Amino acid sequence: MNHWRQQAMTLNDRLVQMRRHIHRYPELGYKEVKTASYLAEILRSEGIEIRENVGGTGLVATIIGASPGRTIALRADMDALPVYEKTGKSYSSSIPGVSHVCGHDAHSAMLVGAALLLQKNRRQIAGTVKCIFQAAEECPPLGGVRPMIEDGVLDNPSVDAIYALHVTPDLPLGKLGIAPGLAMAASDRVEIKILGSGGHGSAPQQTVDAILVASHVVVALQSIVSRNTTPHVPAVLSIGVARAGYRYNVIADTAFLDCTVRTIDSHTRQLMQDRIEQIVEGVTMAMGARYELRYTAGYPPAANYAAQVEQVVQAAEAVLGESSVKLLERPSLTGEDFAHFLERIPGAFFWLGSRLGDGHKQHPAHHPGFDLDEAVLPLGTAIFCQIIEQELSR
Ligand code: NI
């Protein structure tokens, strides 16, 4: 068995313990204070150099190898989501309405594991490893990466390449997925307010019904992807919030729509933005209403670098075995602010299979019942370490 996998297995109980602790005390983006200090305490007690409060609640652990060399960064995210957990686990979230239903608890535990093993093996390392625990991955448009970059996370020493992983129920345990090029989409937000004129439910002729106008807007917006964008390039417009109304016999004066837009190229991204505004303007005008629209550009698309993809594939084959890698032909339309790192330095983002075993109901990420197979924890730790060995061997 691969020696990193063996070493990571000896840490298994600690990894599970860490993951469950973080899981039990989840914190939302920009508020990962207890999470960061919990991780900092573990790292500090092993003699690892740490820097706290980087760009807010971010944490950086630095492992200095026995001889000089390049600097490679590994990244995990720490934030939870505003979701009521319904896994029924003994270590379920103790904070009502906040939970780790995206697996960031596992990412943080895996990276601490890697830091501990790399520190122990630092005599074999030529160069420096920066373990970056980032805040607020789930908080576009700002996110947690940009404040950390502004606070110098990529400097002193400057980082040559960066890697990150995300657990996924889409792959079975022991499999790794990576996109050779474009890995993730741009994710933007559109907030639309329809301004009508309210009144009595019995006298619609005296009103401009904001709910009716919003309904037409919702339907018309869905024509953009089917009729305006090219069928060869993916694009998504999802309306996550539609809010209006006061009472069954009152015609609403305003309605609010909150939408996400996912695209993978700048042309389609601009086209979506333009068509949304044209449709909202046209429909509201035709129906005698007015509108306010705010389009917020979120995370940019994330494109993996060929050389780093090659490193991940090699590391996966070493740790998980041959034919463990699935090369993803299409990008995921999720958004990730890891993209901000990839705009500046080479790197790669990959998916690590964490699907529950047979007999367990698997829910997708962000679902209140989302759960993962904890056997993924030492695998993630070992792959991180293997990548560093390949990059920084003495
Ligand atoms: Ni996530």
Residues whose N, C-alpha, C, O or C-beta is under 5 A from the ligand:
A	BS01	NI	C102
